[in-house]
Amino acid sequence: MKTVQISLNSIDKVKSFVNDITKFDNDFDLVSGRYVIDAKSIMGIFSLDLSKPIDLNIHVEDNIDEILTVLDAYIIQ
């Protein structure tokens, strides 16, 4: 598993983020405080406080570089 911090501070960003990660068969979880949400769920994402950075847990074994390349626009460096 790999964890990165992401920012989803607009509705358009949330929509494009979900579209990008649904291309992968891996599991993705968003962790904000004590809440853990399936990152492929738009409704779940909107239940989080999107004004703060969110931890994204990527459950992956092999294609992590490809996933990180696609998610680069959301990752906080």
C-alpha positions as CSV (number, residue, x, y, z in Angstrom):
1,M,0.0,0.0,0.0
2,K,1.2,3.5,-0.8
3,T,-0.2,6.7,0.9
4,V,-0.1,10.2,-0.7
5,Q,-1.7,13.5,0.3
6,I,-4.1,14.9,-2.3
7,S,-6.1,18.1,-2.6
8,L,-9.7,18.0,-4.0
9,N,-10.7,21.6,-3.4
10,S,-13.3,22.0,-6.2
11,I,-16.2,20.1,-7.7
12,D,-14.5,19.8,-11.0
13,K,-11.4,18.3,-9.4
14,V,-13.5,15.7,-7.5
15,K,-15.2,14.7,-10.8
16,S,-12.0,14.4,-12.8
17,F,-10.3,12.5,-9.8
18,V,-13.0,9.9,-9.7
19,N,-12.9,9.5,-13.5
20,D,-9.2,9.0,-13.4
21,I,-9.1,6.4,-10.6
22,T,-12.0,4.4,-11.9
23,K,-9.7,3.4,-14.9
24,F,-7.8,1.2,-12.4
25,D,-8.9,-2.0,-10.9
26,N,-7.1,-1.3,-7.6
27,D,-8.7,-0.2,-4.4
28,F,-8.4,3.4,-3.3
29,D,-9.4,4.8,0.2
30,L,-9.5,8.4,1.2
31,V,-8.8,9.0,4.9
32,S,-9.8,12.2,6.6
33,G,-9.6,12.2,10.4
34,R,-11.5,9.1,11.5
35,Y,-13.4,8.7,8.3
36,V,-12.3,6.2,5.6
37,I,-14.2,6.5,2.3
38,D,-14.0,4.6,-1.0
39,A,-12.2,7.0,-3.3
40,K,-14.3,5.9,-6.3
41,S,-17.5,7.2,-4.6
42,I,-18.4,10.7,-5.5
43,M,-21.0,10.9,-2.8
44,G,-18.5,9.6,-0.2
45,I,-15.9,12.2,-1.2
46,F,-18.4,15.0,-0.8
47,S,-19.1,13.9,2.8
48,L,-15.5,14.8,3.6
49,D,-14.0,18.2,4.5
50,L,-12.5,19.1,1.1
51,S,-10.8,22.3,2.4
52,K,-8.0,20.3,3.9
53,P,-5.5,17.8,2.3
54,I,-6.8,14.2,2.3
55,D,-4.7,11.0,2.6
56,L,-5.2,8.7,-0.3
57,N,-4.3,5.0,0.4
58,I,-3.5,3.1,-2.8
59,H,-3.8,-0.6,-2.5
60,V,-1.4,-1.7,-5.2
61,E,1.3,-4.3,-5.9
62,D,2.7,-3.4,-9.3
63,N,1.6,-0.5,-11.4
64,I,2.2,2.3,-8.8
65,D,4.2,4.5,-11.1
66,E,1.4,4.6,-13.7
67,I,-1.1,5.4,-11.0
68,L,1.0,8.2,-9.5
69,T,1.5,9.7,-13.0
70,V,-2.2,9.9,-13.6
71,L,-2.8,11.3,-10.1
72,D,0.0,13.8,-10.2
73,A,-2.4,16.8,-10.7
74,Y,-4.0,16.0,-7.3
75,I,-0.9,15.1,-5.2
76,I,0.4,17.7,-2.8
77,Q,4.2,17.8,-3.1
